[in-house]
Amino acid sequence: MKQLVRAFFAFFCSIMALGCDQQGRLVEEAGLEKLARGVSSEGDVRTAMGRPDTVWEEESGERVLEYPKGPNGVRTWMFDIGKDGKLKDWRQVLTEDNFKRITPGMSMDQVRRMLGRPRSTMQFRLKNEEVWDWLYQEGPGSRRLFNVHFDIGTRVVTRVSTSEDPDVKP
């Protein structure tokens, strides 16, 4: 019986290890488990995550690789690559904390750099408004849309809102 318990425990541990990154944290996205901060190169990130949607070139020589998982995904990943070509950090940007940082007066470019490519954009000419949205995970099994409203003429944020996931049937 002890051998059976040990075998089960070993099997369970090996399965759990498959879902962890090199630092032992549970993996939120396939490919992350292959990457290590300060060790992995930009090439390693591209091999693990694929071709980035956007590459942001910083004045300092650093780069940010953007990986939106939409239109139906609820995550957008940003990978910071140092001047030395090594992975400095990565983060999932579709979070409540990040949404709180979006304020009236911000430019479209500022919002785009903070949240990545939106799931969709729509113009409402009579309201002189353009709305971008991102699908995000509000809690376990709960998906919502974060909406940023821009003035069409000035291209700056006028307000933000949230709405129900349009794919969820009442």
C-alpha angles and dihedrals in degrees: 000000000000090000091052091051091047092048091050091047092050091048092048092050093049091051091049091048090058088064096052133088125229090277092054097253122135111265116246095185133027110258098030091095089066094058133083127188113246092010109058119079128222086257090056090052091050091048092050099039104026129229112343119239091224136007114208113205113209123208089239091063093255121124136212119210115206123209114180112188094201167128084078097010121097099214138072116189126207119195118198113213117193127223086262090061093248126129108257099178146324133214142180105237103192094090136128090245092055092045089056089059092062106096137171113278096035116130126242089248092054092051092045091053092049100045105020127226112349121238090235143348127210134181125217103193096184089057092040086233138132118195126201121191139195126195111227141173110253096179139328106325094352119114125181140170122249108208128199116197118207132189105243094218101046096028092221131127115270098175145331131231142171130227141180121281103264091216093063112094116216 
